[in-house]
Amino acid sequence: MYILFQWKVMVQNRSTYSPPDFLFVRRNWFRTIAVFLALSFIQGASFAQNKEEANDLYYDVLKNNTVIGQIHAMKKIYAQATEYIIESNVNLEMLVVDFKIYSLIKAAFSGGQLKQSSLVRKVNGKEKVNMKINWASDRYLLQEESTVKTIHEKIIYTTACLMNAEPANLAKIFSENLQQFIAIKMIKPHLYELYLPDGNHHTYYYENGVCVWAKVNTSLSEATFRLKR
């Protein structure tokens, strides 16, 4: 723009024209480029800090070697937080009645502890569970419908993490479904048993930090989760 302005002055005032200070122009040009590059670097660095990294895992849910559902487990890493999500759809037949069970668990961690979590479960399209957990300065508030409970112990791992993060060196984890801590134990390298209050247990096996298969035992049925390769 400075050069165009000088050219206009030269044409309009040929008799009084003196050459533009190209050294000044060049300095300003380089200064402009330097500012532009600096701003680009800052914007790029800011983008990198907020850039999301995600890891998606997909599982078949099997019962008696028959696929009855799917699980999608996600781990999203942000600049200041890590989020774990497990979404599942399972078709279960019990006593000649078909049940379509949808479940969504979310848990967000920051600073090495849980900040918020939620669990939604629907059976045949009707919502059966809608629970939320939020960290409030020095305690967790667990809310389900009109009921609110508190937990003072910090939560560093929940069932939402089970597929995307091996629970190494942990003696207990928090269950969103049961709204309490439950015991977990490594019985062999990368093989863990999760013990439920009703006496049942789940088994999880990990490779490279992620779950590759799991066996879930309940009083009504048994199912296997198998990672799709």
C-alpha positions as CSV (number, residue, x, y, z in Angstrom):
1,M,0.0,0.0,0.0
2,Y,2.9,2.4,0.8
3,I,4.4,1.8,-2.6
4,L,1.1,2.3,-4.5
5,F,0.7,5.6,-2.6
6,Q,4.2,6.8,-3.7
7,W,3.5,5.8,-7.3
8,K,0.3,7.9,-7.3
9,V,2.2,10.9,-5.9
10,M,4.9,10.5,-8.6
11,V,2.3,10.5,-11.4
12,Q,0.4,13.5,-10.1
13,N,3.6,15.6,-9.3
14,R,6.2,14.6,-11.9
15,S,8.0,17.9,-11.5
16,T,8.3,17.7,-7.7
17,Y,8.7,13.9,-7.5
18,S,11.5,12.4,-5.5
19,P,12.1,8.7,-5.3
20,P,10.5,6.9,-2.4
21,D,12.6,5.7,0.5
22,F,12.8,2.1,-0.6
23,L,14.9,1.2,2.4
24,F,12.1,2.5,4.6
25,V,9.6,0.5,2.5
26,R,11.7,-2.7,2.7
27,R,12.0,-2.4,6.5
28,N,8.3,-1.9,6.9
29,W,7.7,-4.8,4.6
30,F,9.9,-7.2,6.6
31,R,8.3,-5.8,9.8
32,T,4.8,-6.6,8.5
33,I,5.9,-10.1,7.5
34,A,7.5,-10.7,10.9
35,V,4.3,-9.6,12.7
36,F,2.2,-11.8,10.4
37,L,4.4,-14.9,11.1
38,A,4.4,-14.2,14.8
39,L,0.6,-14.0,14.9
40,S,0.4,-17.1,12.8
41,F,2.7,-19.0,15.2
42,I,0.6,-17.8,18.2
43,Q,-2.6,-18.8,16.6
44,G,-1.1,-22.2,15.6
45,A,0.1,-22.8,19.1
46,S,-3.3,-21.9,20.5
47,F,-4.9,-24.3,18.1
48,A,-2.5,-27.1,19.0
49,Q,-3.3,-26.6,22.7
50,N,-7.0,-26.9,22.0
51,K,-6.6,-29.7,19.5
52,E,-8.5,-32.8,20.3
53,E,-7.0,-36.3,20.2
54,A,-9.4,-39.2,20.1
55,N,-9.2,-43.0,20.4
56,D,-12.2,-45.0,19.3
57,L,-12.8,-48.6,20.1
58,Y,-15.6,-50.8,18.8
59,Y,-16.8,-54.1,20.4
60,D,-19.2,-56.9,19.7
61,V,-21.4,-58.0,22.6
62,L,-21.8,-61.8,22.5
63,K,-24.0,-64.2,24.4
64,N,-23.7,-67.9,23.6
65,N,-21.4,-67.0,20.7
66,T,-24.1,-64.9,19.1
67,V,-23.7,-61.1,18.7
68,I,-26.5,-59.3,20.6
69,G,-25.1,-55.8,20.6
70,Q,-22.4,-53.2,20.0
71,I,-20.2,-51.0,22.2
72,H,-18.4,-47.8,21.1
73,A,-15.8,-46.7,23.6
74,M,-14.1,-43.3,23.2
75,K,-11.2,-41.4,24.8
76,K,-10.9,-37.8,24.0
77,I,-7.8,-35.8,25.1
78,Y,-8.1,-32.0,25.3
79,A,-5.6,-29.4,26.5
80,Q,-7.0,-29.3,30.1
81,A,-9.1,-32.5,30.3
82,T,-9.6,-36.1,29.2
83,E,-13.1,-37.5,28.5
84,Y,-14.1,-41.1,28.5
85,I,-17.4,-42.3,26.8
86,I,-18.9,-45.7,26.5
87,E,-22.1,-46.0,24.4
88,S,-23.8,-49.4,24.0
89,N,-26.8,-50.9,22.3
90,V,-27.8,-54.4,23.4
91,N,-30.8,-56.6,22.4
92,L,-31.6,-59.1,25.1
93,E,-34.3,-61.8,25.3
94,M,-35.5,-63.0,28.7
95,L,-38.5,-65.1,29.3
96,V,-39.7,-64.6,25.7
97,V,-39.6,-60.8,26.1
98,D,-37.2,-58.7,24.0
99,F,-35.4,-55.8,25.7
100,K,-33.5,-53.2,23.8
101,I,-31.0,-51.6,26.2
102,Y,-29.2,-48.4,25.5
103,S,-26.6,-47.0,27.8
104,L,-24.3,-43.9,27.7
105,I,-21.6,-43.2,30.3
106,K,-19.5,-40.1,30.2
107,A,-16.7,-39.1,32.6
108,A,-14.4,-36.0,32.3
109,F,-11.2,-35.8,34.2
110,S,-8.9,-32.9,34.9
111,G,-5.9,-32.5,37.2
112,G,-5.9,-36.3,37.9
113,Q,-9.4,-36.5,39.2
114,L,-13.0,-36.8,38.0
115,K,-14.8,-33.5,37.5
116,Q,-18.1,-34.6,36.1
117,S,-19.8,-37.8,35.0
118,S,-23.2,-39.0,33.8
119,L,-25.1,-42.2,33.1
120,V,-28.2,-42.6,31.0
121,R,-29.9,-45.9,30.4
122,K,-33.0,-46.6,28.3
123,V,-34.9,-49.8,28.0
124,N,-37.1,-50.2,24.9
125,G,-36.9,-46.4,24.4
126,K,-38.0,-45.5,27.9
127,E,-35.5,-43.7,30.2
128,K,-34.8,-45.8,33.3
129,V,-31.7,-44.1,34.7
130,N,-30.4,-40.5,34.4
131,M,-27.6,-39.9,36.9
132,K,-25.1,-37.0,37.1
133,I,-21.9,-36.5,39.2
134,N,-20.3,-33.1,39.6
135,W,-17.2,-32.0,41.6
136,A,-18.1,-29.1,43.9
137,S,-14.9,-27.7,45.4
138,D,-14.4,-30.3,48.1
139,R,-17.0,-33.0,47.4
140,Y,-18.9,-34.8,44.7
141,L,-22.7,-34.3,44.3
142,L,-24.5,-37.3,42.9
143,Q,-27.9,-36.4,41.6
144,E,-30.5,-38.8,40.3
145,E,-34.0,-37.4,39.9
146,S,-34.7,-35.5,43.1
147,T,-32.1,-37.4,45.2
148,V,-28.7,-35.9,45.9
149,K,-25.9,-37.7,47.7
150,T,-22.4,-36.6,48.5
151,I,-19.0,-38.3,48.3
152,H,-15.9,-36.6,49.8
153,E,-13.2,-39.1,48.5
154,K,-11.6,-38.0,45.2
155,I,-12.4,-40.3,42.2
156,I,-9.5,-41.0,39.9
157,Y,-10.9,-43.8,37.8
158,T,-14.5,-44.9,36.9
159,T,-16.1,-47.6,34.9
160,A,-16.3,-45.2,32.0
161,C,-12.5,-45.6,31.7
162,L,-12.4,-49.4,31.6
163,M,-12.2,-49.9,27.8
164,N,-9.7,-47.2,27.0
165,A,-7.4,-47.3,30.1
166,E,-5.9,-50.3,31.8
167,P,-6.6,-49.9,35.6
168,A,-3.0,-50.7,36.6
169,N,-2.1,-50.3,40.3
170,L,-5.7,-49.7,41.4
171,A,-7.4,-51.5,44.3
172,K,-10.8,-49.9,43.6
173,I,-12.7,-47.9,41.0
174,F,-15.9,-45.9,41.1
175,S,-19.0,-47.3,39.5
176,E,-21.4,-44.8,37.9
177,N,-24.1,-47.5,37.9
178,L,-23.8,-48.5,41.5
179,Q,-22.8,-45.0,42.7
180,Q,-20.1,-46.4,44.9
181,F,-16.5,-47.7,44.9
182,I,-16.0,-51.3,44.0
183,A,-12.9,-53.5,44.3
184,I,-10.7,-54.5,41.4
185,K,-7.7,-56.8,41.4
186,M,-5.1,-57.9,38.9
187,I,-5.0,-61.7,38.9
188,K,-2.5,-62.0,36.1
189,P,-0.5,-59.5,34.0
190,H,-3.1,-57.3,32.2
191,L,-6.0,-59.5,33.5
192,Y,-8.3,-58.0,36.1
193,E,-11.4,-59.0,38.1
194,L,-13.9,-56.4,39.1
195,Y,-15.9,-57.5,42.2
196,L,-19.6,-56.5,42.6
197,P,-21.5,-56.1,45.8
198,D,-23.9,-58.9,44.9
199,G,-21.0,-61.4,44.7
200,N,-20.7,-61.5,40.9
201,H,-17.5,-60.3,39.1
202,H,-16.5,-59.1,35.7
203,T,-13.2,-59.9,34.0
204,Y,-11.2,-57.6,31.7
205,Y,-8.1,-58.3,29.6
206,Y,-5.8,-55.6,28.2
207,E,-3.3,-55.3,25.4
208,N,-1.3,-52.1,24.9
209,G,-3.4,-50.3,27.5
210,V,-6.8,-51.0,26.0
211,C,-9.4,-53.7,26.8
212,V,-9.5,-56.4,24.1
213,W,-12.1,-58.6,25.7
214,A,-14.2,-58.7,28.8
215,K,-16.6,-61.2,30.5
216,V,-19.6,-59.8,32.3
217,N,-21.5,-61.9,34.8
218,T,-24.8,-61.0,36.4
219,S,-27.5,-62.9,38.2
220,L,-29.5,-63.1,35.0
221,S,-27.0,-63.6,32.2
222,E,-23.4,-63.8,31.1
223,A,-22.0,-61.8,28.1
224,T,-18.6,-61.2,26.5
225,F,-17.2,-58.0,25.0
226,R,-14.8,-58.6,22.1
227,L,-12.7,-55.8,20.5
228,K,-13.1,-55.6,16.7
229,R,-9.7,-55.8,15.1
